[in-house]
Amino acid sequence: MAASSSALITAIVVDLIFLFVCFLAFSLLRVLPFTKPYWAPKTYGPKLNATEVKPRKIPAGLKNYFAWLNVLTLKDPEIIRAAGLDTAVYLRLLTFGMELMAYLTVFTCVLQLPVNLTDNNIDTLLSGPGADSFSFTSFDKCGLANVSEGSPRMWLHMLSVYVILFIAMWMLNKYSREFALLRMMYIASQPGGTATHTILVSDIPAVWEDSKTHLKQNKIDRKEHHACAKPAKPNEDEAVDAADVKLDMGVGSSSEAPRPPPSGSGDGSTTPLINREALRGTFMAPPERTVYTYDTGDKSLMPDHLATTIMSAGVPATTMVENEFDTVYPGQIRDLQLIKDQGEMWPLYQEYTKVKLALDDYVDEQEHRISTGKKVVRNKALLLLPSFFLGDWGKANGYGGVLFSRPDAFEYYTARLQELERLILAEQTLTAQLSWPSAFVTFKSRREQIAATVGLHHHDTRFWLVRPAPEPRELVWNNLGLTLPVRTGMWFTMWVVFWLGCAFFMIPVAAVQALIESASRWITDSSAALQNLLEGVIPGIALVIFVAMVPALLRLLMYFSGAISESEVDMGVVFRFFLFQLIVVFFGTIFGGTFFSQFNTWIKDPGQVISILGTAIPQVCTFFITYVLARGLLVNPLKALRIVPVIIYAIMSYITPSPKARARIWQLQYSNFGQFVATHTNTVLLGLVYSCINPIMTPACLAYFIVSSAIERYEQVYVVRRRYESAGMMWPQIFHQIMTALYVQQLVMIGLLGIKKFEFTPLLIPAPVITILFHASLTRLYSRPWAEMSYHDGVDLDRKDTLPVEEDDGVHEELLNEGDDVKMLESGPPYLSPCFKVREGGLASLLQQSRDCAARVDATIAETKANGGKRLTKGGMHVAATAAEETAALEAAADLEEARQLEKAAGKNESSVFAVMMAGHANSSHAGSSQAAQPMQLQMKSRRQSSVDDVEMANPKVAHAAEEDPAAAVRGKETEPAAADADTAMLPAVAAPAAAEPDGPASAVAPDAPHAEDAGEHHEGQDK
């Protein structure tokens, strides 16, 4: 491609204008009272967990319009505390790119640019024979294309390769060493949890074969259980507990016989008999001396044969696995979870959590409407293709329909939840004998976990595969049951699909290059502005749009290939997306742009292909500059504005006015690294490759990293959250991708200098050799510290775990509600599948809330009809329609003020709680507004006395203060009017959190205690 200088200048101007507009818009949205919580949820929202540290608060007033730029001063310790090591490593990549491009910009623009501009190769080609075969612009004179063939000027370009190589190696060594230290310090500072002591064992022999024997009967039982109304008692594990069947290992005494399990007990319970004779020769029997005959057909050392022998003797799978690891690590096993077959149960559990969340949100929505005086109706649930998804149960309960059905929401959610609970509990019983060949083994110390992960557990690497266990919340449970042959087949299929996808995406890349060339050939001079846009702006945006679809497809491929955790999926996307951009975006653009820009020469003289590449490859630099600027100055500012999430939030707020649902949207903004890490490393590749071809590329990459660093620092620290924390797993990927960029740069320069007939080109051959040696040396030095923990560090942390736990300071902040599925995951054993954490009666509380809410909704609707379509409540306060009702309303207001002042006299902070209680009593008394005034007052006095009694039980000091000084409540109003007003202003935010609904997400959840200053700003904004 040969875009003109005017087209490039047009692209730069358009990008800078767009960046400036987005910069002003973001700075404004960040400080507006009704939008600032959405652009800083980690500051204004509750914590995700008790250990989370909120980031440093950035002032959000109009006087601090550009205060968010202080994120550029954030250091690694502060970033790690607020967002984790993964985020710190991600931001260090941007810092690395910014530093590297700063060095290269100074070096190339000062030394190379004058050398390129002062030669005249392009003028010579355009004035000689066959000039119509070339399409150069004035911008190409900045690059290597303007240097004549065989010119000694190319000494500078060759020496620049070595200078850039040594700068990159120095920086990579520095950053790699620092990451190894940061990772060790981060792991040491984290509390000992489940993942630090747990391993995942896969490909356990004979387990899946044993489960297959129960599959046929399981299918018959499943049909019966789906048809019956009540399942058997859920969550029964295997017929025999592992502890009851565990055999004596005979360690230390070869003559001691194994202890058989009891064959029965007095209460009539039975356990399977163990064939002790069949266990001879296995690790579950006393050791015997064996004389091997060197027969390669001997099966006594084959793990699958031994496991089959053990399970054929009547030993349950859990016992076999526990004894296997208890033999290797005696007395160090804390827990073992054999993963059950949940293939049939997982879809039920996903629907269960979805319907449960929908019912919870619907109840919250109706309660919100009742408390704020909005119109209350019983909504209808929308069911698409109910006959297909609900089956016979839907038809039997009247929810059938060909295309859709609209049942009552309360009735449908309640009935469906109860049915799903029944089906899940039935599946729990049915899968008691069906296990996947995988298990989680938790040790008592880190030392044993490290020994298990870094060592070779068995000489046959097809079985007993051990790896560190991911955190429970990031597990992909459906892939845990895959065996090595299945994973290998899926991996091979994934790569076939990947390469086919690369070939397919070559088509839009070539189309973009054809668009550019056609714009330069067919648009007349009178349309110069349009031509500049088509050459300089549109191509970069078009390629960004095409490439944006790829990460989501790669993520699906990673799930399909058998990845077991979200971090493995994300790192797989990082690797494959970088490879995709290297092949399709880089090489595809180079060859596509070269073909279309020198089309006539390709047709007339195909023998000059090599010469054409040497002349035309530097021309493609113009397109890459516009592409990098489009990503850095257009896409990243749009990302900061969060236009798409804001649109989704607006739509969801309209669909569901539930305060809980709206709060989740702005508080839980998740993001992944896969797409962005590969894009940044690809920009490093473009900067390195073209630094010696066209120096203008390096300042473009520098601008990209400066803008990206500012935006990403704010986004990662103050906005988005992560679904996992891998302790910097992405740095090895970053290191290898930057090394790949160095290889590509050196190969391209060797080819270009050779094509341009520079006779000293062989002097560049040592550069790749030096790079390979550096790559191998640094990998050998840091590969294990990057991924593993040493025995020394593990033992040291085990010693520190024995220290007494620090006492709780008693301060407990509100934590973020991530949904029922996360709560389910965090309850019970950490590595027990959430499917098996569904308990009978677990829905009792929610179903009772649903019934109570439905009754209040019906009563409100009846009240509205009885009063001519008008409600007697609005905004949570009673609207007096008669003199009697007005008297009762005034009495309720006086009672509320008296209760508030009573607590102020005692100097306590429970006023808002007491106010809410009194407001609830007042509203419930006003619901019977048809009563006479005097009986209404008597009811209020009775309820007020009951409420005061409740407060006395909760806070005896308040009642005691009132008894000693009954006039304190009255004096409080006179002495502290400002405080009373402030307390009154805070009341709606406590009694009805979403009363100020139009003010955006800040009204969904009241600000937490540590940010009272923010709360004041928020309410000030509401008053305005």
N, C-alpha and C positions, 0 to 999 in steps of 0.2 A: 504494500500500500504506500502511496506517496501523497500524503496529505500536505496541503500547502501551508506556508507559514501563517497566512491569515486565518486558515481553518484552525490551526493549533491555538493561535491567540484568541480566536472566538471561543474555543472550548475553555481556555483558562479563565476568560472574563465571565462566561456564563457560570462556571463552577464557583468562582469567587463570590459572585452576586448571590447565588443560591446559598452558599455557606454563610454569608453575612446575614441573610434573612433568617435562616434556621437558627443561627447563633442568637439573634435578638429574640426570636420567638421562644426558644428554649429558656433563655434567661428570664423572660417575663413569666412563662408558665410555672417556672420553679418557685416564684415568690408570691404568686397570687394566692390568697387564703383558701379558695375553694379548689385549687388544682395542685398545690404544693405537696399534699400527702401522696398523690399518685406518682409524682416524680421523685419522691424520697420515702418509699414505704418502710425501709429498714430504719428510718429515723422516727417517723410518726406512728408506725404500727407497732404491735406487740412483738416480742421476741419469738423466734422459732422454737427455742428450747431454753432451759435454764442456764446453759453454759454459753449461750451466744452473747457476744459483746457488740453493742451498738456503735456505729462509726461516729467519728467526731462530728458534732453538729455544725452545719454551715448556716450562717445567718440567712434568713429568708425574707427580710423586709425589703421594701422598695429601695431603701438606701444601700442595700447590699446586692445590687442587680448582678454584678459580675463576680460575686464572692465565690461562686462554685469553681472558678479557675484555681482556687487554692488546692484542688485535688492533685495538681501537678507537684505539689510539695509533699504529698504523702510518702512516707518511707515504708520499707518492707515490713518492719515489726507492726506498724499500725494496720497495714493492709492484711497481714496474716491474722491478727487478732479479730478484725472485723469481718473478714470474708474468707479466710482459710488460705492454705498454702497453694491450692490449685489456682486460685485467683491471682495470688502473688506471682506465680510462675508465668501465668498468662500475661500479666502486665509487664513482667520483666522481658518477655519477648518483644513487646512494643518498645521498651527502653533500649533493648539491644539493637533493634532495627533503626531507631532514631539516632543512636550514637554511631553506628556503622555508616549510615547514609550521610551523616554530618562529616565524618572523616573523608569519605569518598567524594562528596561534593566539593570540598575545598581542594582536594588533590586533583581531581579530573578537570574541574572548571578552570583552575589556575594553570595547569600544565598542558592538558590534552586539547582543550577547546581552541586555544590560539594556533596550535599545530595543525588541527583539522581545517580551520577557517582559512589559513594562508596558503593552502594547496589549491590546485585548479583542475582536479581530475574530472569533475562533473562538467565544467565548461568545455573541456576537451572532448568528452564523449558527445555532448549535445551539438558541438560544432563540426564533428567529423562525420564520416560516412555511416549510414545506418542510425542516424540520430533519432529517427522516428520510432526506433525500437525501444527507446528508453523513456521513462517518465519520471523525471526528477523535479524537485522543487528547491527553492532557496534554503529551506530548512535542512535538507540533506547535506548541505555544506558543513554543518556542525559535526558530522559524524565521519566514521572511517571511510564511507563511500567517496569522500572528496579527496582521499589520499591516493596518489598515483601508484600503479603497480610497481613493486620492487623498490619503492622509495625508502631511503634510510630513515625517514620520519617514523616508520613503524617500529624502530628501536624503542621509542617511548612507550608504545602500546604493549610491546612485549615485556618491558621492565615493569609496566603498570600491573600486569598480571601477578608478578611476584610480590609487589608492594601490597596489593589488595589481599593476596593470600596470607601474608604474614600479619596484616592487621586483623583479618578474620580469625586466624588461629589464636592470636593473642587474646582476643575478646572471648572466643569460645572456651578457651582454657579457664579464663577468669570466671565466666558465668557458670561453667560446669562445676568448678571447685566450690563456688559459693552456694550453688544449689545443693550439693551433697551435704554441706554443713547446715543449711536451712532445713533440709528434710530431717536430719538427725535431731536437731533442736525441736522441730515441730512435733515429731513423734514422741519425744521425751516429755514435752509439755502437755500432751493430751492425757486425760484420765484413762486408766486401763479399762478397756471395754471388751465387748464380745469378739470383735474382729481381730484384736491383737492377740487373742488366745485361741483362735479357732482356725481349723483347716477344713477344706472341702475335699472329700475323697470321692472320686468318680471311678466308673468302670469296675465296681466291686463284682467279682466273679460269682456266677451261679444264682445271684439274687433275682435277676429278671427271668431266668429260666424257671425258677421256683414260682414266681408270680404267674407265669403263663399257665401253670397247672390249675390255677384258680379262676382264670378268665371266663371259661365257659359257664361255670356255676355262677360267677359274678353277674353275667349278663341275665341269667334267669332270675336271680335275686333282685336285680335292678328293676326289671319289669314289675315284679311283685311289690317292691317298695314304692315305686312311682304310682301304683294303683291304690295302695293302702292309704289310710288317713293319718296314721301315726307311726313314725319310725321307731326302731329300737333305740336304746340308750346310746347316745353318740359318744365319739371320742374314745372308744375302747381300742386300745392298741392291740398288738398281737395277742394271741390266745394265752401266751405265757410271758410274764415280765422277764426282762433280761436278767434281773438279779436272782430270780428263782431258778434259772436254768444254768447260770454261770458255773463253769466247772473249775475245780482246783487245777492250776497250771502245773503243779508239781515242780516248781522252781526250787532248785537246791537239793532235791532228793529224787533220784531216778527210780527208787524202789517204791515211792509213795503212789498208790493208785489214785486215779481221779475220783472225785466225790460225785456220785450220780445224784441227780435231782430227785426229789421225792415223787413217787408214782401216784400219790394221792394224799388226801388229808382227811381228817375226821369230819369235816363239814361237807364232805361229798364232792369238793372241787377236785379236778384232775388236771394233770399236766402231762404233756407227751413224754413217753419213755425214751431215754437216750440209749442208743446202741453203743456202749462203750467199746466193744470190740472193733466196731467199724471205725472208730476214731484213732486207732493205732496208726502211727506214722504221720499224724497231723500235728499242728501246733497246739491242739487242744488236748493232747495226751502227754504223759510224761515222756521226756526225751529218751531215745534209744540210740545206741551206736549203730551206724549204717555203713555198710561196706558197699561202695558203688562199683559196678562192673563196667563203667564207662559205656553203657548202652544208651545211645542217643534217643532211643524210643522209650526210655524210662519216664513214667509220668509222675513220679513221686515229687519232682521239683516243679511241676506245672501248677500254677495257682488256680486255674479253673478246675482242674481235676481234684485238687485238695478241697476246694470250697464245695464242689458238688458232693464229695464224700461226706463232708461235715454236715451239710444240710440234709443229705439222705439219711443220716443217722438220727434225725429228729431235732437238730439244733436250730432254733429260730435265727433269722438273718441278723437281727439286732445283737443277739448274743455272739454270733460269729464275728461280727465287726468289732464289737467291744473287746472280745478276747484277743483279736488280732492286734489291736493297738495297745491293749494292756500288757501284752507280751513284750512288745518293743519298748514301751514307756511304762514300766510297772508303777502302779499307784498314782499316775499323773493325769488320769482321765477324769474330768469334772462332769461332762455331759456328752451325750451322743444322741443325735436326731437322724434316724434313717428316714430318707425322704419318701413319702408315700406317693402312690400314683394319684395324681389330681387332674388327669386329663379331662374327665367328665365333670369334675367339680369346679374347675376354675371358671368356666363361662357362667355357671350359676353364681359363684361368688362375685364376679364382676357385676352381674345384673343386680345382685343383692345390695352391694355397696352403692350402686347408682340409684336404685329405687329408694334406699334408706336415706340417702342425701337429698333426693327430691322431696320426700315426705318431710324431712326436717326443715328444708327451706320453705316448703309450702306452709307448714305450721308457723314458722317465723314470719312469713309474709302476712298471714291472716292476723296474727297477734299485733303486728305493726299497723295494719289497717284499722283494727279495733281501737288501739291506743291513740292513734292520731286522728281519728274521726273521719277517715276516708270511707268511700263506698265499699261495702262488704258484700261479696257474692260467693257462692260455692262454685269454684272453677271446675272446668272439665279437663281431664287428662287427654292428651292426643296420642293415640296408639296407631302406628303405621303398620299395615299388614298384620293385624293381630292374629288372624287365623294361622299364619305361618310361624310367628314367633311365640305365641302362647299355646298353640296346639289344642289338645283336648280340654285342658284345664280352662283355657279362655272361652271355649264354646260352652262348657258346662256352667260357667259362672256368668254368662251373658256378655262377655267381652269380645266375642268373635266379630268378624267383619272381613270383607274381601280386601278393601283398600285401607280403611281406617275406622276407628271407633272413638267415641267421646264419652267415656264413663265419668262418674263423679270422682274427683281427685282423691278425696278422703277415703272413699270406699275402695277404689282400685289400689291405691298405694298400700293400704292396710292389708287387703286380701292378698296382694301379690307378695308382700314381704313375708307374711305368714306361710305362704306356699313355698317360697324360696328357702325359708328357714327349714321347713320340713324336708325338702329335697336335699339340702346340704347336709342335714343331720343324718339322713338316710345314706347318703354317699359316704359319710365318714365311717359308718358301720360297714358298708360294703367294701371299702378299700382297706380294711384292717389287715388283710392278707396280701394286698397288692403293693409292692414296694418297687421304687426305682433303684437302679444300681448306684446310688450316690448317698452320701451321708455327711453330716457336719459333726466333727469331733472337736470338742472344747477341752483344752488342757487347763491345768491349775496354774501354770506359769508361762511366761513368754519364751523361756529357754527351750521348752519342749516344742512349742509351736515353731520356733525358728529351726530347730533340728529337723522337724518333720518336713518343712517346706524346702529347705536347701539340700536335704539328703535324698538319696535314692531309696525309696521304700522297698521296692521289689526289683529283682533282676529282670523280670519280664515286664517291660514297659507298656504292655497292652492292658495291664490290670493294676489295680491299687494305685491309681494316679492321684498324687497329692499336690495341692496348690493352696496358697493363702485364701481364706474365705473373705469375700466382700462383706460390706456392711449389710445387715438384713434389709434395710429399706431400699437398697438399690438392686436387689436380686431380680433376675428374670426367671421366675419359678418354673415356667413351662419348659425351659431349656435345660433344667438340671437333670432330667432323666435321660438325656441323649448319651449314647455310648460312643466310643472312639470311632468305630466304622461309620456310624451315622453322621457324626460331626465331620469326618473326612469327606464323605460324599456331599454333604451340604456345602462345605467349604469349596470343593471343586466346582459345584454348580454355581455358587456365588461368583467366583472368578470368571466363569464363562459368561454369565450375565453382565458382569462389569465390563469386560472387553467388548461385548456386543454394544453396550451402552456408549462406550467411548467412540466406537465406529459410527453409531447413529448421530451423536452430537457433533461429529465433524461436519454434518450437513448444515446446521445453522451457523457454525463458525465460518464456513465457506460462503454462505449466503451474506453474512455481514461484510466480508471482504468484497464480494461482488457488488454490494450496495455502494460501498465507498468508491470503487472504481467507476461504476456507472455514473455516480454523481459528478465525478471529475471529467467525464467524457461527454455526457449528454446534456448537462445543464448549461445554459448560455451565460455569457458574462453579465447579462442584465439581472440574473438571479444569483448574484455573488453571495448575498447573505444566506440564502437557502443552501447554496453549495457549501458554504463554510459550516453550517449546522450539520448537514449530512456527512461531511467529511470529519468534523472535529468533535461533535457532541453525540449524535445519534448512534454511531457504531459502538462506542464504549458503553452507553446505556443499554443497547440491545444485547451485547454480550453479557453484561451484568444480569439482565433478566433471564437469559437462557441458563446461565450458570447457577442462578439462585434456586432452580428446581432440583439440582443434583443432590445436595446434602440430605434432603428428606428421603429420596430414593435409596441413597447409600445406607441410611439408618435402617430402612426396611430390610435391605440385604444383610446387614449385620445381625438383626434379629433372626432372620431366616438361616443364617450360617451357624447358629448355635451359641451366640454370645450369652454368658450367664449373668452379666451385670451391666448396669447403665454406664459405668466407667469403661468397661470393655467395648461397649457399643460406641461410645463417644470417641475413644482412641482409635477404633477401627475406621470411623468416619474421617478423623484427622488424616490418617495415612492414605486412605483411598481417595479422598478429595484432593489432597496434594498431588497424588499420582495422576488423577484425572486432569487437573489444571496443567500439569507439566506436559501431558501428552496432547490434550485437546486444545487448551488455550494457548500454550506456548508454541509447541511444534506445529499444531494445526494452523495457527494464525501465521506462523512464519512461512510455511509451504503454501498455504492458501493465498496469503498476501503476495508472495513472490510470483505465484502462477498468474494471478489476475493483473498485477502491475506490469509484468513483462510477457503478456500473453502473445503478442506478435512474434517476439523472438523465440518463444517456445515452439510456435508453429513453423516458422520459417527455418530455424536452424536448431533442431533438438540436440545436436552435439555440443552446444554451448551451455548446457544445463548447469554444469559446475561453475562456469564463469558467471552465469546469470545469478546464481545463488550468492557468490561473493560480492556482486554489485548490489543485489536487491535486498539481501537480509538486513543491512543497516537501515533500509527505508522503512521496514516494519516498525522500527522504534517509535515512529510518530503515533501509530495506533496504540502501542503499549503505553505511551505517555498519557494519551486521552483516556485509556482504560483505567490506569492507576488513579488519575485525577477524578474520574467519575466515581470510583469506589471510595476514595478518601474524602472528596469534597461534596459529593452528592448523596451517596448511600449512607455513610456514617452519620451525617447530620439528620437525615430522615430517621435513622434508627434512634437517635437521641430524642426526637420529637415523639416517637412511639405512636405514630398515627394509627397504625392497624390495631394495636391493643386498645387505644382510646375508642376507636369505632366499635370494637367488640364490647368494651365496657358500656358504651352508650346503648347498644342493642340489648345486652343482657339486663341492663337497668330497666329498660322498657319492658322486656319480657317478664322478668321476675323482680318485683320491687322488694324482695327479701333483703333486709340489711345484712344478714350473714352471707348471702350469695354475692352481694355487691362488695362486701369487705374482702372476700376471698380473691376477687378479680384484681384488686389493686394491691393487696398485701402479698399475694402469692404470684409473683411474676418470675417465672423460671426461664432459664436459658442454658444452652449447651455450648461447649467449646469447639465441637467438631468443625463447624462451618468457618468460624472466624480464625482459628489457629492456622488452618491450611491456607486461607486467603492472605494472612500476614506473611507466612513463610514463602508463598508464591511471589509476593511483592519483593521480599528480600532476593529471591532468585532473579527477578527482572532487573533489580538494581545492580546486582553483581554482574550478570551477563552483559548488560548494555553499558556498564560503567566504562569499559574500554572501547565500546563501539560508538556510542553517542553520549557525551557527558551530560546532556540536558536531562537524561533519565534520572540521574541521582538527586537533583533538587526536587523533581516531581515525587520520587519515593520519600524524600525527607519530609515534604509537605504532607504526604499521606500519613506517615507515622506520627507527626506532631499532632495533627487533627485527631487521629485515631486514639492516641494516647490520652488526650484530654477527655474525649467522650467516653472511652472505655473505662477509664479510672472512675469517673462518676457513676457510670452504669453498674459496674461490677461491685463497687463498694456501697452504693446507696440505693440501688434499685433491685437488681435481679438476685435470685437465690439459686442454689445448686441442689440437684437431687442426690449428689454424692460428693465425697471428699476422698481423693485417691492419694493424697500426700505428694502431689507433683508428678503423677505418672506421665504427664505430657512432655516433660523436658527431654527425655531420651528421643521422643518423636521429633521435637523441634531441632535437637542437635543433628540427627541424621538427615533431616530435610535441608538444613543449611549446608551440611557437607555435600549433599547432592547438588545443591546450587553451585558450589565451588567446582565440582566435577564438570557440570554442564558448561560453566563459564570457560574453563580451561580447554575443553574439547572444541567449543565454538570458536575460541580465539585461535587455536591451532589450525582449524579448518579455514578460517577466514584469512589468516596471514599466509597460509599455504596457497589458497586460491589467488591471492593478490601477489603471488610470486616473490614473497620475501624470503631471501635465501638463508636467513638465519632462524627460520621457523623451528628447526629441530632443537634449538636451545630451550624451547618451551616444554619439551618432553619431561624434564625432571619435575616440573610443577605438579602434574598428576601423581607422580611417584611420592613426592613430599606430602601431598595431601592424603594419599592412602596410608602412609606410615603414621601421620598425625592422627588420622581417623582411628586406625587400629590401636594406637597407643592410648589415646584418650578413652576409647571404649573398654580396653582391658583395665584401665586404671579406675574408672568410675561406674562401669556397668552394674556391678553388684551393689555398691553403696547406693546407686540410684533406685534399685528395686528391692533390696533386702536389708534386713537389720542384722548386725553382727551379734555373735554370742556375747561378747563383752557388754555391748549396750543393752542387750536383753536381760542379762543377769543384773546389771546395774539398776535397770528399771524395776525388776522384780524385788530387789532390796528396798527400793523406795516405796513400793506398794505396801510394804509392811509397816510403814510409818503411820501414826494415828491420823485419821481423817480430820481435816479442819472443821471446826464447829460452824454450823449454819448461822449466818448473821440475822436470820429471822425475817429478812426482806424478800418477799416473793412477788415478782411482777406478773402481770397477766401474760400468758403465753398464747402464741398464735394457734388458731384452730385450723389445722390442715385438712380436716375431713375425717370421716369415720374409718376409711381404709388405713390411714396412718395410725390412728388410735388402735385399731385392731392389730396392726403389725407390732406395735410397741408393747402390747399386753402379752402376758404369758411368756413361755420360752422364746428367746429371740430368734432362734433358727427353726422354729416350728412354722410351717406354712400358715398364712392367715386364713386359708380355707378351713383349717382344723381349729381355729380359735373362735369360730362361731359356736355359741353355747345355747342350749335350750333355755328360753326365758330371757335371752339377751335383748329382746325387743320390747320387753314389758314396759319400761319407762317411756320409750318413744310412742308406743301405741296408746298408753294412757294419756300422754300429752295431746296426741292426735284426737282422741275421743273428747277430751275436755275442750280443746280448741273448736272442734266441730259443734259442740253444744253451745259455746259462746257465739259462734258464727250464726247458728240458727236463731238464737235469742236476739241477736242484733238485727238480723233480717226481719224477724217478727216485729221487733220494736219499730223498725223503719216503716213497715207496712201499716202498723197501727197508728202511726202519726202522719199519715198522708204522704209517705215517701220521703220524709225528712227525719234525720237522726237527731236525737236529743243530746248527743255528745259530739264534740269537735275538738280536735287537738288534745284529747285526753282530759278536757275540762267540761263540766256540765253547763249546758245552755238553758238558763231558766226561762220557761215559757209562761209561767203563771206566778202570781205573787207568792204562793206557798213554796213553789220550787225555787224562787229567787231567795227567799228567806233561808231555805235549806242550803243553797249554794254559798251564801254569805257565811252561814254558820260553819260550813266545811272549810272555807278559806281561812276563817279565824282559827279553827282548830289546827289547821296545817301550819299557820304562822306561830301559834303557841307552841306546837311541838318542836318547830325549828329553833325557836328562841330558848326553849328549855334545854336543849342540848348545847347551845352556844354558852349558856351560863355555866355548864359543867366543863367547858374548855375542851370538848372532844370533837372528833372529826366524823362522827357517825351521822351527822345531820342529813346528808343526802340519802343515806339508807333509810332513816326514819321518815324522811319526806316522801320517799317512794312508797313506803308502807302506808302512810297516811293518805297519799294520793290514791292508792289502790282502794283503800276503804271508802274514800270519798266518792270515787267513781262507782263502786259497787252500790253505794247508798243512792246515788243519783239514778241508777238504772231503774229503780222503782219510783220514778218521778210522778206517777199517778197518785201516790199516797198523799195524805193531808200533811200540812206543814208540821204540826206538833208531833205526830208519830214519827215523822222523818227526823226531827231534832232528837227525839228520844233514842232512835236507832244510832244516830251519829255519836251521841254521848256514850252509848254503850260500846260502840265499836272503838271510840277514842280511848275509853278506859281499858279495853282489851289490848289495844295497840301499845298503850303505856305500860301495861303489864308485860308485854313481850319485850319492850325495850329494857324494862327493869331486869328481866332475866338475862338479856344479852349484855347489859352494861349497868351494874348496880350503882356505880358512882353517879350516874346521871340522876337516877331516882333519889339517891341520898342527898344530892345537892338541891334537888327540888324540894325535898321535905324540910331541909334546914332554912332555905330562903325561897319561899313560893313566889316572891316578887322578882326573882332573878330573870325570869323569862321576859317580864315586861321591861325591866331596865335594859336588857340586852338590845332591844330595838332602839332605845333612845341613845345608848352609848356607842353602838356599833352599827350605824345605818349603812355605811359603805359595805361592811362585811355581809350584812343581811341582803343587800342588793346583789352582791356578787354571788351569794349562795342561791338566790332566786334565779339569777341568770344561768347558773349551772344546772338547775333542776331539770329542764327539758332534755339536756344531753344525757342525764342519768335515767330519768323515767322513761323516755322514749328516744333511744339512740338515733333513730333516723327521722326525727321530727323535722330537721332542716334538710330534707331530701334534695331540694334543688341545688344545694351548695356543693354537690359533688361527693366524692368518696370520703372526705373528712367527716361527714355526718354519720357515716355508717358505724364507726367505732370511735368511742371517746378516747382522746389522747391519754397515754399512760402516765403514771406518776413522775418518772424521771424527766419528763418534758412538759412540766407545767407551764413553762414560758411559751411553748408552742401552743398549748391549749388556750392560753390567753390571746395569742395572736389569732387563733382560729375563730374564737367567739367574737373577737373584734371585727373580723372579716364578715361574720354572719350578721352582726348588727348593721354594718355598712350596707 
